[in-house]
């Protein structure tokens, strides 16, 4: 099954809508609640990252019988130093993002924690692509 | 512990999902930092927060939290209520500070995560 969602940079009211939809789909597919939680926490962190840092983005979801593959593609400033961005506590988030309860530099490490495979690639001034896979079978 | 017991203890006003007041909670986490809440991997957790916005409810949705207590008379918006209703999350407004609400619930036996 394939799904796509658009994400608008700066729109904190709607941030999380895509993750919410995916959660409903996984529930309908009877995926174990603990695994759904891992997927949607990682996805929500990724979605919030697009809203917080990029101009716009797209989320591509592919659900197979044994795994879910997620790609978050954004048009934005990109990440100059990915290793640094992966460090817990490192963040370039604006004060507005922090007021929303994010920007503590915990997002990417938490995505890594909740997924079975994760990859980030980025071009400064162009955008960032985050890909992750979560196994759906325990 | 039932959610309705927490409501009484923090002099709370339940703004949504009265039908779930009998649900059980065992642990609590107090934070305004949603990224921090999202790192917690336990069930039956109630969130205490001063952050009254959509992202607090979204975080509760993603983390499967049964209830959120908003401290210091923070008002819950219509959008937040709608989202909580969709997911059956009990939203509670309390006049207490984060410190007082946490203290009261801790004494009642609601456990910390770490």
gemmi code that builds the backbone of each chain (N, CA, C; Angstrom):
import gemmi

chains = {
    "A": [
        ("UNK", (0.841, -1.192, 0.000), (0.000, 0.000, 0.000), (0.875, 1.240, 0.000)),
        ("UNK", (0.487, 2.205, -0.793), (1.293, 3.423, -0.885), (0.435, 4.643, -0.548)),
        ("UNK", (0.979, 5.532, 0.263), (0.281, 6.779, 0.614), (1.245, 7.948, 0.521)),
        ("UNK", (0.703, 9.121, 0.176), (1.536, 10.334, 0.132), (0.832, 11.472, 0.861)),
        ("UNK", (1.618, 12.277, 1.547), (1.064, 13.419, 2.272), (1.926, 14.648, 2.029)),
        ("UNK", (1.279, 15.803, 1.929), (1.996, 17.063, 1.813), (2.144, 17.693, 3.187)),
        ("UNK", (3.280, 18.317, 3.437), (3.483, 18.987, 4.724), (3.920, 20.425, 4.445)),
        ("UNK", (3.273, 21.380, 5.119), (3.578, 22.793, 4.916), (4.510, 23.298, 6.019)),
        ("UNK", (5.623, 23.878, 5.621), (6.555, 24.444, 6.604), (5.868, 25.521, 7.439)),
        ("UNK", (6.135, 25.556, 8.726), (5.610, 26.610, 9.593), (4.187, 26.381, 10.093)),
        ("UNK", (3.493, 25.394, 9.556), (2.090, 25.184, 9.950), (1.996, 24.246, 11.156)),
        ("UNK", (2.127, 24.821, 12.333), (2.149, 24.002, 13.548), (0.772, 23.508, 13.967)),
        ("UNK", (-0.280, 24.125, 13.426), (-1.617, 23.655, 13.786), (-1.877, 22.295, 13.145)),
        ("UNK", (-1.409, 22.169, 11.881), (-1.676, 20.902, 11.182), (-0.542, 19.883, 11.316)),
        ("UNK", (0.561, 20.283, 11.929), (1.682, 19.354, 12.089), (1.213, 18.103, 12.817)),
        ("UNK", (1.425, 16.967, 12.220), (1.022, 15.722, 12.866), (-0.163, 15.059, 12.184)),
        ("UNK", (-0.778, 15.767, 11.231), (-1.953, 15.188, 10.555), (-1.605, 13.936, 9.757)),
        ("UNK", (-0.462, 13.977, 9.075), (-0.048, 12.811, 8.293), (0.213, 11.628, 9.234)),
        ("UNK", (0.909, 11.896, 10.322), (1.215, 10.833, 11.295), (-0.074, 10.239, 11.855)),
        ("UNK", (-1.046, 11.122, 12.073), (-2.329, 10.702, 12.594), (-3.037, 9.753, 11.612)),
        ("UNK", (-2.980, 10.102, 10.322), (-3.585, 9.251, 9.289), (-2.913, 7.879, 9.252)),
        ("UNK", (-1.587, 7.887, 9.305), (-0.836, 6.631, 9.239), (-1.161, 5.759, 10.457)),
        ("UNK", (-1.326, 6.406, 11.600), (-1.668, 5.661, 12.807), (-2.997, 4.923, 12.607)),
        ("UNK", (-3.981, 5.641, 12.033), (-5.299, 5.025, 11.798), (-5.183, 3.828, 10.847)),
        ("UNK", (-4.370, 3.994, 9.797), (-4.205, 2.904, 8.819), (-3.578, 1.677, 9.489)),
        ("UNK", (-2.522, 1.896, 10.275), (-1.834, 0.768, 10.919), (-2.747, 0.055, 11.918)),
        ("UNK", (-3.595, 0.850, 12.580), (-4.564, 0.265, 13.512), (-5.523, -0.654, 12.762)),
        ("UNK", (-6.019, -0.143, 11.608), (-6.940, -0.952, 10.793), (-6.283, -2.240, 10.322)),
        ("UNK", (-4.966, -2.190, 10.122), (-4.238, -3.370, 9.656), (-3.862, -4.304, 10.813)),
        ("UNK", (-4.339, -3.947, 12.020), (-4.090, -4.763, 13.209), (-2.616, -4.937, 13.572)),
        ("UNK", (-1.825, -3.917, 13.300), (-0.418, -3.953, 13.719), (-0.388, -3.790, 15.244)),
        ("UNK", (0.555, -4.453, 15.907), (0.642, -4.393, 17.375), (0.825, -2.947, 17.854)),
        ("UNK", (0.090, -2.560, 18.929), (0.139, -1.166, 19.412), (1.559, -0.655, 19.685)),
        ("UNK", (2.421, -1.509, 20.232), (3.791, -1.080, 20.542), (4.560, -0.712, 19.269)),
        ("UNK", (4.285, -1.455, 18.198), (4.969, -1.179, 16.924), (4.376, 0.071, 16.268)),
        ("UNK", (3.060, 0.218, 16.361), (2.420, 1.429, 15.828), (3.037, 2.650, 16.498)),
        ("UNK", (3.221, 2.551, 17.800), (3.778, 3.680, 18.557), (5.176, 4.041, 18.051)),
        ("UNK", (6.011, 3.025, 17.809), (7.364, 3.290, 17.296), (7.297, 4.015, 15.956)),
        ("UNK", (6.437, 3.517, 15.074), (6.318, 4.116, 13.735), (5.852, 5.559, 13.833)),
        ("UNK", (4.754, 5.783, 14.580), (4.167, 7.123, 14.563), (4.982, 8.139, 15.357)),
        ("UNK", (5.691, 7.688, 16.382), (6.566, 8.618, 17.101), (7.691, 9.073, 16.163)),
        ("UNK", (8.295, 8.131, 15.440), (9.359, 8.476, 14.490), (8.817, 9.370, 13.375)),
        ("UNK", (7.640, 9.007, 12.867), (7.053, 9.765, 11.763), (6.675, 11.174, 12.205)),
        ("UNK", (6.098, 11.281, 13.387), (5.681, 12.579, 13.922), (6.894, 13.486, 14.141)),
        ("UNK", (7.965, 12.922, 14.687), (9.203, 13.703, 14.855), (9.680, 14.213, 13.493)),
        ("UNK", (9.615, 13.342, 12.485), (10.050, 13.724, 11.141), (9.143, 14.787, 10.541)),
        ("UNK", (7.847, 14.626, 10.764), (6.874, 15.595, 10.241), (7.086, 16.965, 10.907)),
        ("UNK", (7.286, 16.944, 12.222), (7.533, 18.199, 12.941), (8.844, 18.841, 12.442)),
        ("UNK", (9.828, 18.030, 12.131), (11.079, 18.573, 11.593), (10.843, 19.358, 10.307)),
        ("UNK", (9.986, 18.825, 9.425), (9.683, 19.539, 8.174), (8.985, 20.865, 8.499)),
        ("UNK", (7.976, 20.802, 9.371), (7.234, 22.017, 9.746), (8.175, 23.036, 10.391)),
        ("UNK", (9.093, 22.546, 11.212), (9.977, 23.437, 11.972), (11.091, 24.036, 11.114)),
        ("UNK", (11.607, 23.271, 10.175), (12.833, 23.710, 9.499), (12.688, 23.981, 8.003)),
        ("UNK", (11.702, 23.355, 7.345), (11.674, 23.433, 5.878), (10.544, 24.327, 5.369)),
        ("UNK", (10.528, 24.573, 4.061), (9.457, 25.371, 3.449), (8.248, 24.476, 3.168)),
        ("UNK", (8.536, 23.304, 2.664), (7.470, 22.336, 2.411), (8.079, 20.947, 2.289)),
        ("UNK", (7.225, 19.961, 2.333), (7.754, 18.613, 2.220), (6.704, 17.622, 1.794)),
        ("UNK", (7.174, 16.422, 1.494), (6.253, 15.338, 1.157), (6.655, 14.087, 1.924)),
        ("UNK", (5.643, 13.353, 2.314), (5.892, 12.100, 3.032), (5.371, 10.950, 2.167)),
        ("UNK", (6.212, 9.977, 1.938), (5.828, 8.789, 1.156), (5.852, 7.580, 2.076)),
        ("UNK", (4.731, 6.873, 2.115), (4.606, 5.713, 3.000), (4.376, 4.468, 2.146)),
        ("UNK", (5.162, 3.445, 2.386), (4.915, 2.160, 1.727), (4.766, 1.087, 2.784)),
        ("UNK", (3.599, 0.483, 2.831), (3.369, -0.567, 3.817), (3.401, -1.922, 3.114)),
        ("UNK", (4.317, -2.754, 3.569), (4.388, -4.126, 3.058), (3.945, -5.064, 4.183)),
        ("UNK", (3.885, -6.346, 3.909), (3.370, -7.246, 4.946), (4.236, -7.248, 6.201)),
        ("UNK", (5.551, -7.153, 6.032), (6.413, -7.270, 7.209), (7.114, -5.969, 7.607)),
        ("UNK", (6.966, -4.913, 6.818), (7.621, -3.656, 7.198), (6.939, -2.421, 6.613)),
        ("UNK", (7.248, -1.279, 7.227), (6.781, -0.002, 6.689), (8.017, 0.812, 6.330)),
        ("UNK", (7.956, 1.386, 5.112), (9.080, 2.177, 4.629), (8.584, 3.620, 4.510)),
        ("UNK", (9.313, 4.550, 5.116), (8.885, 5.948, 5.134), (9.971, 6.839, 4.545)),
        ("UNK", (9.558, 7.742, 3.661), (10.503, 8.743, 3.143), (9.903, 10.118, 3.413)),
        ("UNK", (10.683, 10.990, 4.061), (10.267, 12.371, 4.281), (11.211, 13.246, 3.473)),
        ("UNK", (10.661, 13.900, 2.472), (11.460, 14.687, 1.543), (11.116, 16.148, 1.742)),
        ("UNK", (12.086, 17.010, 1.999), (11.688, 18.411, 2.125), (12.496, 19.346, 1.249)),
        ("UNK", (11.872, 20.495, 0.955), (12.542, 21.593, 0.276), (12.851, 22.593, 1.376)),
        ("UNK", (14.124, 22.815, 1.624), (14.467, 23.670, 2.750), (15.945, 23.972, 2.802)),
        ("UNK", (16.404, 24.428, 3.947), (17.794, 24.874, 4.064), (18.815, 23.726, 4.054)),
        ("UNK", (18.346, 22.500, 4.309), (19.284, 21.382, 4.369), (20.052, 21.365, 5.687)),
        ("UNK", (20.799, 20.284, 5.890), (21.583, 20.130, 7.132), (23.068, 20.135, 6.765)),
        ("UNK", (23.821, 21.146, 7.191), (25.236, 21.216, 6.817), (26.079, 20.091, 7.431)),
        ("UNK", (25.754, 19.703, 8.660), (26.563, 18.693, 9.337), (25.627, 17.655, 9.972)),
        ("UNK", (25.409, 16.554, 9.259), (24.428, 15.562, 9.723), (24.868, 14.899, 11.029)),
        ("UNK", (26.174, 14.669, 11.142), (26.685, 14.029, 12.366), (26.346, 14.884, 13.599)),
        ("UNK", (26.524, 16.187, 13.422), (26.211, 17.135, 14.495), (24.704, 17.121, 14.798)),
        ("UNK", (23.882, 17.089, 13.732), (22.424, 17.106, 13.894), (21.920, 15.857, 14.618)),
        ("UNK", (22.677, 14.769, 14.501), (22.284, 13.518, 15.156), (22.632, 13.520, 16.641)),
        ("UNK", (23.460, 14.470, 17.042), (23.880, 14.503, 18.446), (22.736, 14.942, 19.349)),
        ("UNK", (22.427, 14.165, 20.406), (21.348, 14.570, 21.310), (21.624, 15.957, 21.890)),
        ("UNK", (20.636, 16.820, 21.828), (20.785, 18.160, 22.404), (21.162, 19.226, 21.395)),
        ("UNK", (21.641, 18.809, 20.200), (22.004, 19.813, 19.203), (20.757, 20.211, 18.412)),
        ("UNK", (20.508, 21.528, 18.309), (19.351, 21.989, 17.550), (19.583, 23.382, 16.981)),
        ("UNK", (18.993, 23.634, 15.817), (19.057, 24.977, 15.230), (17.651, 25.587, 15.204)),
        ("UNK", (16.740, 25.026, 15.983), (15.343, 25.461, 15.929), (15.158, 26.896, 16.413)),
        ("UNK", (14.175, 27.573, 15.829), (13.866, 28.957, 16.179), (13.102, 29.004, 17.505)),
        ("UNK", (13.031, 30.195, 18.145), (12.259, 30.321, 19.385), (10.796, 29.909, 19.207)),
        ("UNK", (10.218, 30.151, 18.021), (8.809, 29.772, 17.781), (8.654, 28.254, 17.888)),
        ("UNK", (9.608, 27.541, 17.291), (9.574, 26.076, 17.340), (9.691, 25.598, 18.789)),
        ("UNK", (10.546, 26.263, 19.555), (10.737, 25.873, 20.958), (9.472, 26.136, 21.774)),
        ("UNK", (8.766, 27.212, 21.432), (7.507, 27.502, 22.127), (6.469, 26.412, 21.866)),
        ("UNK", (6.612, 25.714, 20.756), (5.676, 24.642, 20.420), (6.016, 23.352, 21.150)),
        ("UNK", (7.118, 23.367, 21.899), (7.481, 22.177, 22.660), (8.511, 21.303, 21.967)),
        ("UNK", (9.115, 21.862, 20.893), (10.118, 21.088, 20.158), (11.436, 21.874, 20.085)),
        ("UNK", (12.385, 21.324, 19.326), (13.646, 22.034, 19.149), (14.615, 21.826, 20.290)),
        ("UNK", (14.523, 20.661, 20.942), (15.442, 20.373, 22.038), (16.599, 19.501, 21.561)),
        ("UNK", (16.621, 19.230, 20.259), (17.708, 18.408, 19.735), (17.557, 16.940, 20.087)),
        ("UNK", (16.305, 16.504, 20.210), (16.080, 15.103, 20.560), (15.383, 14.339, 19.444)),
        ("UNK", (14.949, 15.049, 18.425), (14.145, 14.454, 17.361), (14.856, 13.356, 16.591)),
        ("UNK", (15.977, 13.691, 15.975), (16.676, 12.687, 15.152), (17.157, 11.494, 15.975)),
        ("UNK", (17.762, 11.716, 17.154), (18.146, 10.545, 17.959), (16.947, 9.675, 18.317)),
        ("UNK", (15.791, 10.317, 18.554), (14.598, 9.555, 18.902), (14.050, 8.777, 17.697)),
        ("UNK", (14.199, 9.348, 16.510), (13.780, 8.624, 15.298), (14.650, 7.378, 15.155)),
        ("UNK", (15.950, 7.544, 15.370), (16.874, 6.412, 15.263), (16.475, 5.305, 16.248)),
        ("UNK", (16.152, 5.735, 17.462), (15.785, 4.820, 18.540), (14.541, 3.972, 18.184)),
        ("UNK", (13.601, 4.610, 17.491), (12.316, 3.953, 17.226), (12.229, 3.218, 15.890)),
        ("UNK", (13.313, 3.229, 15.114), (13.251, 2.602, 13.794), (14.298, 1.497, 13.679)),
        ("UNK", (14.130, 0.626, 12.682), (15.085, -0.458, 12.496), (16.189, -0.074, 11.515)),
        ("UNK", (15.885, 0.849, 10.630), (16.898, 1.387, 9.717), (16.592, 2.850, 9.487)),
        ("UNK", (17.628, 3.684, 9.411), (17.383, 5.108, 9.195), (18.530, 5.701, 8.397)),
        ("UNK", (18.195, 6.606, 7.467), (19.229, 7.227, 6.638), (18.835, 8.680, 6.380)),
        ("UNK", (19.796, 9.584, 6.512), (19.510, 10.985, 6.170), (20.485, 11.411, 5.092)),
        ("UNK", (19.977, 12.104, 4.079), (20.870, 12.749, 3.138), (20.376, 14.183, 2.957)),
        ("UNK", (21.303, 15.091, 2.732), (20.890, 16.485, 2.676), (21.806, 17.294, 1.772)),
        ("UNK", (21.226, 18.251, 1.071), (22.021, 19.177, 0.274), (21.700, 20.580, 0.785)),
        ("UNK", (22.727, 21.273, 1.257), (22.519, 22.611, 1.822), (21.893, 23.527, 0.767)),
        ("UNK", (20.831, 24.213, 1.163), (20.144, 25.137, 0.263), (19.123, 24.455, -0.645)),
        ("UNK", (19.044, 23.153, -0.591), (18.105, 22.422, -1.449), (17.062, 21.674, -0.603)),
        ("UNK", (17.544, 20.825, 0.283), (16.591, 20.093, 1.111), (17.181, 18.852, 1.756)),
        ("UNK", (16.308, 18.143, 2.448), (16.749, 16.975, 3.214), (15.832, 15.799, 2.926)),
        ("UNK", (16.418, 14.616, 2.881), (15.623, 13.396, 2.758), (15.946, 12.485, 3.934)),
        ("UNK", (14.876, 12.122, 4.653), (15.018, 11.186, 5.762), (14.256, 9.919, 5.379)),
        ("UNK", (14.932, 8.786, 5.456), (14.279, 7.515, 5.146), (14.388, 6.612, 6.353)),
        ("UNK", (13.308, 5.932, 6.653), (13.428, 4.917, 7.698), (12.516, 3.722, 7.448)),
        ("UNK", (12.870, 2.627, 8.066), (12.111, 1.383, 7.945), (11.832, 0.853, 9.348)),
        ("UNK", (10.608, 0.403, 9.570), (10.286, -0.260, 10.830), (9.678, -1.616, 10.495)),
        ("UNK", (10.214, -2.652, 11.118), (9.651, -3.988, 10.927), (8.316, -4.071, 11.655)),
        ("UNK", (7.317, -4.603, 10.976), (5.978, -4.636, 11.571), (5.714, -5.919, 12.341)),
        ("UNK", (6.586, -6.898, 12.140), (6.420, -8.159, 12.878), (7.372, -8.138, 14.071)),
        ("UNK", (6.878, -8.619, 15.220), (7.707, -8.604, 16.430), (8.802, -9.656, 16.394)),
    ],
    "B": [
        ("UNK", (-4.573, 3.497, 39.372), (-5.383, 4.639, 39.795), (-6.278, 5.111, 38.637)),
        ("UNK", (-7.510, 5.428, 38.945), (-8.429, 5.878, 37.895), (-8.197, 7.360, 37.589)),
        ("UNK", (-8.421, 7.741, 36.338), (-8.216, 9.134, 35.944), (-9.097, 10.067, 36.773)),
        ("UNK", (-10.314, 9.609, 37.097), (-11.221, 10.477, 37.876), (-10.644, 10.837, 39.251)),
        ("UNK", (-9.803, 9.935, 39.794), (-9.171, 10.242, 41.087), (-8.155, 11.380, 40.941)),
        ("UNK", (-7.451, 11.378, 39.796), (-6.479, 12.453, 39.551), (-7.192, 13.790, 39.436)),
        ("UNK", (-8.332, 13.767, 38.749), (-9.101, 14.994, 38.518), (-9.421, 15.657, 39.849)),
        ("UNK", (-9.922, 14.850, 40.773), (-10.291, 15.357, 42.096), (-9.059, 15.932, 42.798)),
        ("UNK", (-7.964, 15.199, 42.717), (-6.749, 15.570, 43.455), (-6.154, 16.897, 42.989)),
        ("UNK", (-6.307, 17.231, 41.718), (-5.714, 18.481, 41.213), (-6.791, 19.561, 41.004)),
        ("UNK", (-7.974, 19.326, 41.611), (-9.125, 20.231, 41.448), (-9.372, 20.519, 39.976)),
        ("UNK", (-9.342, 19.456, 39.203), (-9.380, 19.598, 37.752), (-10.768, 19.779, 37.165)),
        ("UNK", (-10.770, 20.360, 35.973), (-11.985, 20.534, 35.190), (-11.808, 19.678, 33.936)),
        ("UNK", (-12.660, 18.686, 33.791), (-12.531, 17.783, 32.632), (-13.192, 18.439, 31.417)),
        ("UNK", (-12.411, 18.712, 30.364), (-12.984, 19.371, 29.197), (-13.337, 18.385, 28.096)),
        ("UNK", (-12.835, 17.181, 28.196), (-13.204, 16.234, 27.154), (-13.024, 14.796, 27.563)),
        ("UNK", (-13.890, 13.998, 26.985), (-13.835, 12.545, 27.079), (-14.129, 11.998, 28.480)),
        ("UNK", (-15.249, 12.488, 29.037), (-15.714, 12.004, 30.343), (-15.881, 10.486, 30.367)),
        ("UNK", (-16.188, 9.915, 29.190), (-16.457, 8.472, 29.126), (-15.227, 7.637, 29.468)),
        ("UNK", (-14.051, 8.282, 29.452), (-12.829, 7.523, 29.738), (-12.242, 7.789, 31.129)),
        ("UNK", (-13.022, 8.415, 31.993), (-12.515, 8.764, 33.329), (-12.224, 7.555, 34.206)),
        ("UNK", (-12.782, 6.410, 33.816), (-12.553, 5.189, 34.613), (-11.282, 4.458, 34.174)),
        ("UNK", (-10.629, 4.971, 33.149), (-9.415, 4.291, 32.677), (-8.300, 4.394, 33.712)),
        ("UNK", (-7.435, 3.387, 33.689), (-6.350, 3.294, 34.666), (-5.091, 4.007, 34.208)),
        ("UNK", (-4.427, 4.692, 35.132), (-3.096, 5.230, 34.861), (-2.162, 4.805, 35.995)),
        ("UNK", (-0.896, 4.630, 35.663), (0.053, 4.173, 36.686), (1.231, 5.117, 36.860)),
        ("UNK", (1.570, 5.824, 35.767), (2.763, 6.678, 35.806), (2.435, 8.086, 35.343)),
        ("UNK", (3.301, 9.028, 35.726), (3.118, 10.401, 35.256), (4.447, 10.985, 34.801)),
        ("UNK", (4.339, 11.946, 33.883), (5.524, 12.614, 33.354), (5.160, 14.088, 33.237)),
        ("UNK", (5.978, 14.970, 33.818), (5.676, 16.400, 33.776), (6.697, 17.102, 32.894)),
        ("UNK", (6.230, 17.731, 31.814), (7.168, 18.393, 30.904), (6.443, 19.337, 29.946)),
        ("UNK", (7.141, 20.403, 29.565), (6.632, 21.281, 28.504), (7.329, 20.953, 27.191)),
        ("UNK", (8.207, 19.979, 27.261), (9.018, 19.629, 26.109), (8.465, 18.357, 25.469)),
        ("UNK", (7.772, 18.531, 24.341), (7.103, 17.385, 23.730), (8.107, 16.371, 23.188)),
        ("UNK", (9.265, 16.839, 22.726), (10.292, 15.898, 22.248), (10.696, 14.952, 23.367)),
        ("UNK", (10.678, 15.467, 24.587), (11.047, 14.658, 25.738), (9.951, 13.625, 26.022)),
        ("UNK", (8.708, 14.059, 25.933), (7.580, 13.151, 26.153), (7.626, 12.006, 25.139)),
        ("UNK", (8.003, 12.346, 23.904), (8.013, 11.343, 22.831), (9.101, 10.281, 23.008)),
        ("UNK", (10.035, 10.507, 23.910), (11.072, 9.495, 24.149), (10.631, 8.466, 25.203)),
        ("UNK", (9.512, 8.748, 25.861), (9.051, 7.858, 26.932), (8.275, 6.684, 26.335)),
        ("UNK", (8.718, 5.470, 26.653), (8.078, 4.296, 26.051), (7.377, 3.429, 27.075)),
        ("UNK", (6.382, 4.009, 27.756), (5.611, 3.210, 28.713), (4.120, 3.410, 28.444)),
        ("UNK", (3.316, 2.533, 29.023), (1.865, 2.663, 28.878), (1.257, 3.241, 30.153)),
        ("UNK", (-0.028, 3.569, 30.073), (-0.781, 4.087, 31.228), (-0.093, 5.303, 31.854)),
        ("UNK", (0.353, 6.186, 30.969), (1.096, 7.372, 31.414), (0.230, 8.614, 31.263)),
        ("UNK", (0.212, 9.441, 32.297), (-0.493, 10.719, 32.191), (0.550, 11.834, 32.081)),
        ("UNK", (0.252, 12.794, 31.213), (1.174, 13.924, 31.015), (0.668, 15.142, 31.769)),
        ("UNK", (1.563, 15.787, 32.514), (1.257, 17.082, 33.125), (2.073, 18.118, 32.378)),
        ("UNK", (1.412, 19.181, 31.911), (2.149, 20.163, 31.126), (1.549, 21.566, 31.235)),
        ("UNK", (2.383, 22.547, 30.995), (1.929, 23.931, 30.924), (1.795, 24.363, 29.480)),
        ("UNK", (2.056, 23.429, 28.564), (2.014, 23.745, 27.138), (0.622, 23.413, 26.588)),
        ("UNK", (-0.210, 24.456, 26.493), (-1.577, 24.203, 26.026), (-1.673, 24.528, 24.537)),
        ("UNK", (-1.232, 23.623, 23.691), (-1.419, 23.803, 22.245), (-1.697, 22.460, 21.570)),
        ("UNK", (-1.912, 22.531, 20.253), (-2.260, 21.326, 19.496), (-1.189, 20.248, 19.618)),
        ("UNK", (0.059, 20.680, 19.686), (1.138, 19.688, 19.690), (1.158, 18.850, 20.970)),
        ("UNK", (0.658, 19.431, 22.064), (0.579, 18.653, 23.303), (-0.414, 17.497, 23.121)),
        ("UNK", (-1.546, 17.784, 22.439), (-2.550, 16.733, 22.216), (-2.055, 15.731, 21.159)),
        ("UNK", (-1.382, 16.254, 20.112), (-0.803, 15.371, 19.089), (0.203, 14.405, 19.721)),
        ("UNK", (1.025, 14.943, 20.615), (2.026, 14.112, 21.281), (1.329, 13.019, 22.089)),
        ("UNK", (0.248, 13.388, 22.766), (-0.516, 12.399, 23.534), (-1.078, 11.332, 22.594)),
        ("UNK", (-1.539, 11.782, 21.418), (-2.084, 10.852, 20.425), (-1.020, 9.841, 19.983)),
        ("UNK", (0.166, 10.354, 19.613), (1.229, 9.482, 19.099), (1.755, 8.543, 20.179)),
        ("UNK", (1.802, 9.030, 21.415), (2.372, 8.229, 22.502), (1.324, 7.382, 23.219)),
        ("UNK", (0.090, 7.389, 22.695), (-1.004, 6.626, 23.330), (-1.242, 7.004, 24.787)),
        ("UNK", (-1.204, 8.287, 25.106), (-1.451, 8.697, 26.488), (-2.956, 8.794, 26.733)),
        ("UNK", (-3.437, 8.221, 27.842), (-4.877, 8.281, 28.107), (-5.363, 9.649, 28.606)),
        ("UNK", (-4.447, 10.452, 29.187), (-4.900, 11.735, 29.749), (-3.788, 12.780, 29.779)),
        ("UNK", (-4.193, 14.051, 29.669), (-3.250, 15.170, 29.798), (-3.831, 16.167, 30.796)),
        ("UNK", (-3.009, 16.605, 31.750), (-3.433, 17.632, 32.704), (-2.714, 18.942, 32.354)),
        ("UNK", (-3.491, 19.980, 32.053), (-2.912, 21.288, 31.752), (-2.945, 22.121, 33.031)),
        ("UNK", (-1.779, 22.544, 33.474), (-1.686, 23.228, 34.768), (-1.816, 24.750, 34.632)),
        ("UNK", (-1.912, 25.416, 35.771), (-1.920, 26.880, 35.849), (-3.023, 27.522, 35.014)),
        ("UNK", (-4.207, 26.924, 35.045), (-5.369, 27.517, 34.361), (-5.186, 27.754, 32.875)),
        ("UNK", (-4.338, 26.970, 32.241), (-4.186, 27.104, 30.784), (-5.485, 26.597, 30.141)),
        ("UNK", (-5.985, 27.350, 29.175), (-7.262, 26.974, 28.566), (-7.043, 26.109, 27.327)),
        ("UNK", (-7.873, 25.109, 27.231), (-7.820, 24.174, 26.110), (-8.700, 24.716, 24.976)),
        ("UNK", (-8.173, 24.745, 23.743), (-8.932, 25.299, 22.610), (-9.879, 24.266, 21.997)),
        ("UNK", (-10.801, 24.759, 21.175), (-11.764, 23.880, 20.494), (-11.052, 22.840, 19.615)),
        ("UNK", (-10.013, 23.286, 18.897), (-9.242, 22.382, 18.040), (-8.636, 21.239, 18.853)),
        ("UNK", (-8.119, 21.610, 20.017), (-7.498, 20.593, 20.879), (-8.539, 19.588, 21.345)),
        ("UNK", (-9.727, 20.092, 21.691), (-10.795, 19.203, 22.164), (-11.209, 18.235, 21.047)),
        ("UNK", (-11.331, 18.763, 19.832), (-11.747, 17.924, 18.706), (-10.758, 16.772, 18.476)),
        ("UNK", (-9.474, 17.133, 18.509), (-8.440, 16.113, 18.311), (-8.461, 15.077, 19.435)),
        ("UNK", (-8.653, 15.555, 20.658), (-8.690, 14.642, 21.804), (-9.905, 13.713, 21.714)),
        ("UNK", (-11.045, 14.273, 21.276), (-12.256, 13.462, 21.133), (-12.059, 12.338, 20.119)),
        ("UNK", (-11.380, 12.676, 19.018), (-11.075, 11.671, 17.989), (-10.320, 10.484, 18.566)),
        ("UNK", (-9.526, 10.752, 19.589), (-8.638, 9.721, 20.119), (-8.989, 9.269, 21.532)),
        ("UNK", (-10.074, 9.817, 22.081), (-10.512, 9.422, 23.420), (-9.565, 9.837, 24.538)),
        ("UNK", (-8.810, 10.923, 24.311), (-7.849, 11.376, 25.324), (-8.554, 12.328, 26.299)),
        ("UNK", (-8.458, 12.037, 27.587), (-9.079, 12.904, 28.596), (-8.223, 14.154, 28.780)),
        ("UNK", (-8.824, 15.332, 28.620), (-8.103, 16.587, 28.842), (-8.626, 17.235, 30.118)),
        ("UNK", (-7.679, 17.628, 30.984), (-8.044, 18.168, 32.292), (-7.349, 19.515, 32.497)),
        ("UNK", (-8.112, 20.527, 32.879), (-7.509, 21.822, 33.235), (-7.405, 21.888, 34.753)),
        ("UNK", (-6.241, 22.310, 35.258), (-6.067, 22.419, 36.708), (-5.519, 23.804, 37.073)),
        ("UNK", (-6.002, 24.344, 38.203), (-5.478, 25.652, 38.630), (-4.090, 25.530, 39.284)),
        ("UNK", (-3.670, 24.306, 39.614), (-2.392, 24.114, 40.313), (-1.196, 24.416, 39.420)),
        ("UNK", (-0.054, 24.702, 40.062), (1.204, 24.814, 39.313), (1.671, 23.412, 38.949)),
        ("UNK", (2.615, 23.330, 38.029), (3.160, 22.039, 37.626), (3.769, 21.343, 38.841)),
        ("UNK", (4.429, 22.125, 39.675), (5.085, 21.596, 40.873), (4.065, 21.017, 41.856)),
        ("UNK", (3.008, 21.805, 42.110), (2.005, 21.347, 43.077), (1.241, 20.125, 42.552)),
        ("UNK", (0.816, 20.195, 41.298), (0.066, 19.064, 40.726), (0.920, 17.796, 40.769)),
        ("UNK", (2.194, 17.925, 40.400), (3.093, 16.765, 40.412), (3.241, 16.224, 41.830)),
        ("UNK", (3.412, 17.139, 42.783), (3.598, 16.740, 44.180), (2.401, 15.981, 44.708)),
        ("UNK", (1.219, 16.514, 44.437), (-0.013, 15.891, 44.922), (-0.166, 14.486, 44.329)),
        ("UNK", (0.063, 14.360, 43.038), (-0.123, 13.056, 42.389), (0.957, 12.061, 42.808)),
        ("UNK", (2.145, 12.563, 43.035), (3.244, 11.699, 43.492), (2.897, 11.104, 44.859)),
        ("UNK", (2.385, 11.958, 45.742), (2.023, 11.490, 47.089), (0.898, 10.453, 47.031)),
        ("UNK", (0.022, 10.615, 46.037), (-1.082, 9.659, 45.905), (-0.622, 8.298, 45.388)),
        ("UNK", (0.625, 8.242, 44.893), (1.153, 6.953, 44.444), (1.318, 6.814, 42.943)),
        ("UNK", (1.076, 7.899, 42.212), (1.317, 7.857, 40.772), (2.835, 7.856, 40.574)),
        ("UNK", (3.338, 6.837, 39.875), (4.788, 6.623, 39.831), (5.491, 7.478, 38.777)),
        ("UNK", (6.760, 7.834, 39.035), (7.548, 8.516, 38.006), (8.051, 7.495, 36.973)),
        ("UNK", (8.414, 7.984, 35.787), (8.884, 7.072, 34.737), (10.308, 6.599, 35.033)),
        ("UNK", (11.159, 7.543, 35.464), (12.550, 7.179, 35.749), (12.847, 7.375, 37.231)),
    ],
}
model = gemmi.Model(1)
for chain_id, residues in chains.items():
    chain = gemmi.Chain(chain_id)
    for i, (resn, *xyz) in enumerate(residues, 1):
        res = gemmi.Residue()
        res.name, res.seqid = resn, gemmi.SeqId(i, " ")
        for name, pos in zip(("N", "CA", "C"), xyz):
            atom = gemmi.Atom()
            atom.name, atom.element = name, gemmi.Element(name[0])
            atom.pos, atom.b_iso = gemmi.Position(*pos), 0.0
            res.add_atom(atom)
        chain.add_residue(res)
    model.add_chain(chain)
structure = gemmi.Structure()
structure.add_model(model)
structure.setup_entities()
